[in-house]
């Protein structure tokens, strides 16, 4: 090929070259472990009846999910039933997020 002219791609070959000293050792390998581990024994707060929950439980949950250090201004714990049923918590923060 002439200087400054690249050869056609059909003339180029690519080889896999193993790197020396990069062979995995048993300490580098990981083992897959199958199974389930229960992380939270408490049922979801929105699935519990509002009569069983205290203001402190709502406040702790709000602080955990929002990262806010203040308590919430207002709270609505409701359920909707029809063809599809749902339960939800709606928190209104005390201050604007910005």
Short mmCIF file of the C-alpha atoms (twelve columns), coordinates in Angstrom:
data_MODEL
# 
_entry.id   MODEL 
# 
loop_
_atom_site.group_PDB 
_atom_site.id 
_atom_site.type_symbol 
_atom_site.label_atom_id 
_atom_site.label_alt_id 
_atom_site.label_comp_id 
_atom_site.label_asym_id 
_atom_site.label_seq_id 
_atom_site.Cartn_x 
_atom_site.Cartn_y 
_atom_site.Cartn_z 
_atom_site.pdbx_PDB_model_num 
ATOM 1  C CA . UNK A 1  0.000   0.000   0.000  1 
ATOM 2  C CA . UNK A 2  1.161   3.541   -0.706 1 
ATOM 3  C CA . UNK A 3  2.102   5.906   2.083  1 
ATOM 4  C CA . UNK A 4  -0.970  7.622   3.603  1 
ATOM 5  C CA . UNK A 5  -3.424  5.150   2.031  1 
ATOM 6  C CA . UNK A 6  -5.127  2.661   4.356  1 
ATOM 7  C CA . UNK A 7  -5.500  -0.953  3.223  1 
ATOM 8  C CA . UNK A 8  -9.040  -2.233  2.576  1 
ATOM 9  C CA . UNK A 9  -10.752 -3.837  5.578  1 
ATOM 10 C CA . UNK A 10 -10.634 -7.263  3.912  1 
ATOM 11 C CA . UNK A 11 -6.811  -7.200  4.228  1 
ATOM 12 C CA . UNK A 12 -6.890  -6.496  7.999  1 
ATOM 13 C CA . UNK A 13 -7.058  -9.365  10.502 1 
ATOM 14 C CA . UNK A 14 -7.764  -9.241  14.235 1 
ATOM 15 C CA . UNK A 15 -6.391  -11.778 16.709 1 
ATOM 16 C CA . UNK A 16 -7.192  -12.409 20.361 1 
ATOM 17 C CA . UNK A 17 -3.946  -12.393 22.264 1 
ATOM 18 C CA . UNK A 18 -4.114  -13.645 25.860 1 
ATOM 19 C CA . UNK A 19 -2.546  -11.248 28.328 1 
ATOM 20 C CA . UNK A 20 0.222   -12.786 30.390 1 
ATOM 21 C CA . UNK A 21 -0.287  -12.916 34.145 1 
ATOM 22 C CA . UNK A 22 -4.035  -12.196 33.919 1 
ATOM 23 C CA . UNK A 23 -5.227  -15.729 34.476 1 
ATOM 24 C CA . UNK A 24 -7.992  -15.852 37.100 1 
ATOM 25 C CA . UNK A 25 -7.042  -17.381 40.418 1 
ATOM 26 C CA . UNK A 26 -9.518  -19.135 42.709 1 
ATOM 27 C CA . UNK A 27 -9.642  -16.049 44.966 1 
ATOM 28 C CA . UNK A 28 -10.718 -13.881 41.972 1 
ATOM 29 C CA . UNK A 29 -13.655 -16.114 41.111 1 
ATOM 30 C CA . UNK A 30 -17.077 -15.690 42.631 1 
ATOM 31 C CA . UNK A 31 -19.621 -18.354 43.401 1 
ATOM 32 C CA . UNK A 32 -23.320 -17.934 42.657 1 
ATOM 33 C CA . UNK A 33 -25.551 -18.505 45.659 1 
ATOM 34 C CA . UNK A 34 -29.199 -19.217 45.059 1 
ATOM 35 C CA . UNK A 35 -31.939 -18.627 47.562 1 
ATOM 36 C CA . UNK A 36 -34.040 -15.920 49.122 1 
ATOM 37 C CA . UNK A 37 -33.238 -13.869 52.175 1 
ATOM 38 C CA . UNK A 38 -36.004 -11.940 53.944 1 
ATOM 39 C CA . UNK A 39 -34.845 -8.354  54.432 1 
ATOM 40 C CA . UNK A 40 -37.902 -6.823  56.066 1 
ATOM 41 C CA . UNK A 41 -40.231 -8.629  58.437 1 
ATOM 42 C CA . UNK A 42 -42.703 -5.724  58.704 1 
ATOM 43 C CA . UNK A 43 -45.569 -5.590  56.180 1 
ATOM 44 C CA . UNK A 44 -45.737 -2.472  53.970 1 
ATOM 45 C CA . UNK A 45 -47.128 0.504   55.886 1 
ATOM 46 C CA . UNK A 46 -49.671 1.323   53.156 1 
ATOM 47 C CA . UNK A 47 -51.148 -2.187  53.424 1 
ATOM 48 C CA . UNK A 48 -51.883 -1.810  57.143 1 
ATOM 49 C CA . UNK A 49 -55.164 -0.321  58.357 1 
ATOM 50 C CA . UNK A 50 -54.812 3.375   59.313 1 
ATOM 51 C CA . UNK A 51 -56.318 2.641   62.733 1 
ATOM 52 C CA . UNK A 52 -53.322 0.425   63.604 1 
ATOM 53 C CA . UNK A 53 -50.659 3.040   62.731 1 
ATOM 54 C CA . UNK A 54 -49.397 5.879   64.894 1 
ATOM 55 C CA . UNK A 55 -48.244 9.341   63.863 1 
ATOM 56 C CA . UNK A 56 -44.675 8.345   64.780 1 
ATOM 57 C CA . UNK A 57 -44.780 5.380   62.355 1 
ATOM 58 C CA . UNK A 58 -46.017 7.608   59.530 1 
ATOM 59 C CA . UNK A 59 -43.323 10.207  60.325 1 
ATOM 60 C CA . UNK A 60 -40.543 7.595   60.401 1 
ATOM 61 C CA . UNK A 61 -41.698 6.156   57.067 1 
ATOM 62 C CA . UNK A 62 -41.880 9.629   55.483 1 
ATOM 63 C CA . UNK A 63 -38.390 10.522  56.655 1 
ATOM 64 C CA . UNK A 64 -37.008 7.180   55.389 1 
ATOM 65 C CA . UNK A 65 -38.412 7.494   51.863 1 
ATOM 66 C CA . UNK A 66 -38.031 11.242  51.370 1 
ATOM 67 C CA . UNK A 67 -34.679 11.947  53.000 1 
ATOM 68 C CA . UNK A 68 -36.315 14.991  54.635 1 
ATOM 69 C CA . UNK A 69 -35.347 15.818  58.203 1 
ATOM 70 C CA . UNK A 70 -38.681 17.573  58.898 1 
ATOM 71 C CA . UNK A 71 -41.958 15.775  59.443 1 
ATOM 72 C CA . UNK A 72 -44.691 15.938  56.832 1 
ATOM 73 C CA . UNK A 73 -47.297 18.724  56.820 1 
ATOM 74 C CA . UNK A 74 -50.265 16.536  55.889 1 
ATOM 75 C CA . UNK A 75 -50.991 12.895  55.196 1 
ATOM 76 C CA . UNK A 76 -53.736 10.991  53.411 1 
ATOM 77 C CA . UNK A 77 -53.916 7.194   53.790 1 
ATOM 78 C CA . UNK A 78 -56.582 5.859   51.438 1 
ATOM 79 C CA . UNK A 79 -57.752 2.871   49.436 1 
ATOM 80 C CA . UNK A 80 -59.693 2.681   46.185 1 
ATOM 81 C CA . UNK A 81 -61.673 -0.372  45.186 1 
ATOM 82 C CA . UNK A 82 -63.350 -1.139  41.891 1 
ATOM 83 C CA . UNK A 83 -62.222 -3.258  38.981 1 
ATOM 84 C CA . UNK A 84 -58.739 -2.564  40.285 1 
ATOM 85 C CA . UNK A 85 -58.009 -1.986  43.954 1 
ATOM 86 C CA . UNK A 86 -55.154 0.016   45.412 1 
ATOM 87 C CA . UNK A 87 -53.952 1.415   48.705 1 
ATOM 88 C CA . UNK A 88 -51.749 4.481   48.939 1 
ATOM 89 C CA . UNK A 89 -50.153 7.088   51.165 1 
ATOM 90 C CA . UNK A 90 -49.952 10.717  50.107 1 
ATOM 91 C CA . UNK A 91 -47.536 12.923  52.041 1 
ATOM 92 C CA . UNK A 92 -47.431 16.726  51.712 1 
ATOM 93 C CA . UNK A 93 -44.013 18.115  52.780 1 
ATOM 94 C CA . UNK A 94 -43.721 21.130  55.109 1 
ATOM 95 C CA . UNK A 95 -41.344 22.978  52.799 1 
ATOM 96 C CA . UNK A 96 -40.796 23.176  49.052 1 
ATOM 97 C CA . UNK A 97 -38.064 20.852  47.726 1 
ATOM 98 C CA . UNK A 98 -36.086 23.733  46.155 1 
# 
